[in-house]
Amino acid sequence: MTLRIRTQREMVELGDEEAEQLRERLRLVPAAQPVEETIAVAANASTSVSFTEPQKVALLAVLQTWLDELGAAGIGSGAFTLRNALVEEPKRQGSDG
């Protein structure tokens, strides 16, 4: 099942393997475990996922570590797109006013 994550700008989709790898990485980081729990609930409900600001910070940290370890090609296009979308969010918020 595809994992759909809603960011401020777009809906990002991760395929099964990519989503499972992300969830495994989230489980290994105590601060990111609430993110994984939110994904699990959404996956069971077959719906898209939205995160709180603290969850986004934890998710971005996990994605950045994954990117640093494996590079863009190694983490998959969905995870890379999600990381970029999360990086861009504070910039857009700050420029709205």
C-alpha positions in Angstrom: 0.0 0.0 0.0 1.3 3.4 -0.9 1.9 5.8 2.0 0.6 9.3 1.2 2.0 12.2 3.3 0.4 15.6 3.2 2.8 18.6 3.4 1.9 22.3 3.2 2.6 22.3 -0.5 1.8 18.8 -1.8 0.9 15.2 -1.3 4.0 13.0 -1.3 3.7 9.3 -2.1 6.1 6.6 -0.9 5.8 3.1 -2.3 5.6 0.0 -0.1 9.3 -0.7 0.2 10.3 2.9 0.7 7.6 3.4 3.3 8.6 0.3 5.2 12.3 1.5 5.2 11.2 4.9 6.5 9.1 3.3 9.3 12.0 1.1 10.3 14.2 4.1 10.6 11.6 6.0 12.6 11.3 3.2 15.1 15.0 3.4 15.8 14.8 7.1 16.9 13.0 7.7 20.1 12.0 11.2 19.2 10.5 9.9 15.9 8.4 7.1 17.3 5.3 9.3 17.4 5.7 9.9 13.7 5.8 6.1 13.1 2.7 5.7 15.2 0.8 8.3 13.2 1.8 6.5 10.0 0.6 3.2 11.4 -2.8 4.7 12.3 -3.2 6.3 8.9 -2.1 3.1 7.1 -4.7 1.1 9.0 -7.3 3.7 8.0 -6.1 3.8 4.3 -5.8 7.6 4.5 -3.2 10.3 4.0 -0.9 11.3 6.9 -0.5 14.8 8.3 2.0 15.6 11.0 2.3 18.2 13.8 5.3 20.6 13.8 7.3 18.6 16.3 6.6 15.4 14.3 7.8 17.2 11.1 11.1 18.2 12.8 11.7 14.6 13.9 10.7 13.2 10.5 13.0 15.7 8.7 15.9 14.7 11.0 15.4 11.0 10.1 15.1 11.7 6.4 18.2 13.9 6.5 20.3 11.1 8.2 19.0 8.6 5.7 19.9 11.0 2.8 23.4 11.6 4.3 24.0 7.8 4.6 22.7 6.7 1.2 22.3 9.7 -1.1 19.2 10.8 -3.0 19.2 7.7 -5.2 19.6 5.4 -2.2 16.6 6.7 -0.2 14.1 6.7 -3.1 12.3 9.5 -4.9 9.4 9.7 -2.5 11.5 10.0 0.6 13.7 12.6 -1.2 10.7 14.6 -2.3 9.2 14.5 1.2 12.5 15.7 2.7 12.7 18.6 0.2 9.0 19.5 0.9 9.7 19.6 4.7 12.8 21.7 4.2 10.9 24.2 2.2 7.9 24.6 4.6 9.5 27.1 7.1 10.7 29.2 4.2 7.2 29.5 2.8 5.7 30.2 6.2 8.2 33.0 6.9 7.6 34.6 3.5 3.8 34.7 3.8 3.8 37.8 6.0 
